Amino acid sequence: MTVELAIDHIGSAGDGVAEKDGKSYYVPFTAPGDWLRASVLEERGNGSVAAIDEIFTPGPDRIDPTCRHFGTCGGCSLQHLTPAFTADWKRQRIIDCLSMAGIDGANVLETLTSPLGSRRRVEFIAAKRKKGVMVGFHLRRSHQIFDVGDCPVIDATLLALVKPLRALLPSLLKRNSEAKIMATVSENGPDLLITAKKELDLETREALAAFTEEQQLARIAWQQSAKEIPEAIAARLPAVVRLNDVPVTLPPGSFLQASKAGETSLAEFAKSALGDAKTITDLFAGVGSFTFPLAAGARVHAVEGDTELVAGLQAAANRAILPVTSETRDLYHRPLLTDELNAYDGLVFDPPRAGAKAQAEEIAKCDIPVVVAISCNPVTFARDVRTLIDGGYQLGDVLPVDQFLFSPHVEMAAVLKRD
Ligand SMILES: C[S@@+](CC[C@H](N)C(=O)[O-])C[C@H]1O[C@@H](n2cnc3c(N)ncnc32)[C@H](O)[C@@H]1O
């Protein structure tokens, strides 16, 4: 069945949305103002998903996508929109989520967008098939993999590894098996973590060590599954990133803000908001993206659930003789309690996508005058900010940061104060 539709807006998943005869249609790769004919594919909630057949009139924000894989690659869904439209759409996503949590009139700043080619952490998928090994990304809404040639989003040194990996992996992977390859830019070359079900024999280890040298990698680590602790197979040099000029060694596969520009924007925001604080706690601290910038002017207590990350952060702080203490703690099950929080005059928290419900409930009861909330999920961000407002905090500036270009993702930082 085909329908003629006028796209009204972009929904939260990045698809264009049109209303017709009381029904919603979700059409990927469309822009507001597009007038088009589409084929109806499947039901989604109370509406239907449809695919473009023909665009009669393009909307004013439609542009030609920059990448030849756009439309088939599962990584990008918004390349057909002007950067200005996308930046504003991401900002509006945050405003809408805040509004749904009953928070209206927030001062949401302009989105800071990372440059093209700045994504420094990426997961490639590799699959060994009859014809050889493919290395790339999933096709859109599919488990199938396609060989990536170009990518306007990721760092060139990571993209340059795709071809050599295609040559390396056939002898390493079992027939019809798949592997995930997490690649991260470090100061001493790319750091790779390969996740694949295979016991490594001596020959495989030697091949990985030779690859590390040939490609000037910092390290290759291997794990059989995501649940296992990765084993470093070959390390040429430490996988180091600089956080406020402090060298920090990354554990294999560890979280890092997706772009240096994004990390800097979030850290600058936190620093400026917490400028007067002398004792700060950084919750969900990771490698210390905010700990190190903040430790230039205050004592910082970093709290994080991952033991390896805490060890790396503390070792780096000790080497740099910085006033940093740290603690491994599961903040979902054992949040810092109000009495503990009251030892600080500044706080930053940056949880995973699920947010920090239990921790926000404790923060809402504490006396800390300035809190910075950082998040990668506008829905849980709005929920946690609501909790803080209900506890007497006032919401100040909110900064949208776009590190995941051409995807519906957005990150944000907000300052909350109490008198
Ligand atoms: C979004 S990352 C932020 C890391 C860091 N703030 C940064 O910007 O690099 C979230 C961090 O929360 C940590 N984490 C996840 N679950 C946790 C838990 N239950 N308790 C404490 N930390 C947790 C992860 O290991 C990760 O480092």
The ligand as an SDF file (V2000), in Angstrom:
LIG
                    3D

 27 29  0  0  0  0  0  0  0  0999 V2000
   28.7550    7.8270   30.8720 C   0  0  0  0  0  0  0  0  0  0  0  0
   30.1400    7.0870   31.6220 S   0  0  0  0  0  0  0  0  0  0  0  0
   30.9150    8.5120   32.2620 C   0  0  0  0  0  0  0  0  0  0  0  0
   32.3450    8.3730   32.6200 C   0  0  0  0  0  0  0  0  0  0  0  0
   33.1140    9.6760   32.8710 C   0  0  0  0  0  0  0  0  0  0  0  0
   32.3580   10.6360   33.6460 N   0  0  0  0  0  0  0  0  0  0  0  0
   33.5840   10.2930   31.5780 C   0  0  0  0  0  0  0  0  0  0  0  0
   33.0210   11.2960   31.1650 O   0  0  0  0  0  0  0  0  0  0  0  0
   34.5210    9.7640   30.9780 O   0  0  0  0  0  0  0  0  0  0  0  0
   29.4110    6.3220   32.9930 C   0  0  0  0  0  0  0  0  0  0  0  0
   30.3600    5.6480   33.9500 C   0  0  0  0  0  0  0  0  0  0  0  0
   29.5730    5.0490   34.9840 O   0  0  0  0  0  0  0  0  0  0  0  0
   30.1920    3.8360   35.3690 C   0  0  0  0  0  0  0  0  0  0  0  0
   29.1550    3.0170   36.0130 N   0  0  0  0  0  0  0  0  0  0  0  0
   28.2430    2.2230   35.4190 C   0  0  0  0  0  0  0  0  0  0  0  0
   27.4450    1.6550   36.3370 N   0  0  0  0  0  0  0  0  0  0  0  0
   27.8790    2.1020   37.5510 C   0  0  0  0  0  0  0  0  0  0  0  0
   27.4600    1.8670   38.8820 C   0  0  0  0  0  0  0  0  0  0  0  0
   26.4340    1.0590   39.1440 N   0  0  0  0  0  0  0  0  0  0  0  0
   28.1160    2.4830   39.8800 N   0  0  0  0  0  0  0  0  0  0  0  0
   29.1570    3.3170   39.6070 C   0  0  0  0  0  0  0  0  0  0  0  0
   29.6040    3.5590   38.3640 N   0  0  0  0  0  0  0  0  0  0  0  0
   28.9730    2.9670   37.3460 C   0  0  0  0  0  0  0  0  0  0  0  0
   30.7600    3.2730   34.0900 C   0  0  0  0  0  0  0  0  0  0  0  0
   31.8110    2.3540   34.3640 O   0  0  0  0  0  0  0  0  0  0  0  0
   31.2190    4.5360   33.3680 C   0  0  0  0  0  0  0  0  0  0  0  0
   32.5600    4.8020   33.6570 O   0  0  0  0  0  0  0  0  0  0  0  0
  1  2  1  0
  2  3  1  0
  2 10  1  0
  3  4  1  0
  4  5  1  0
  5  6  1  0
  5  7  1  0
  7  8  2  0
  7  9  1  0
 10 11  1  0
 11 12  1  0
 11 26  1  0
 12 13  1  0
 13 14  1  0
 13 24  1  0
 14 15  1  0
 14 23  1  0
 15 16  2  0
 16 17  1  0
 17 18  1  0
 17 23  2  0
 18 19  1  0
 18 20  2  0
 20 21  1  0
 21 22  2  0
 22 23  1  0
 24 25  1  0
 24 26  1  0
 26 27  1  0
M  CHG  2   2   1   9  -1
M  END
$$$$
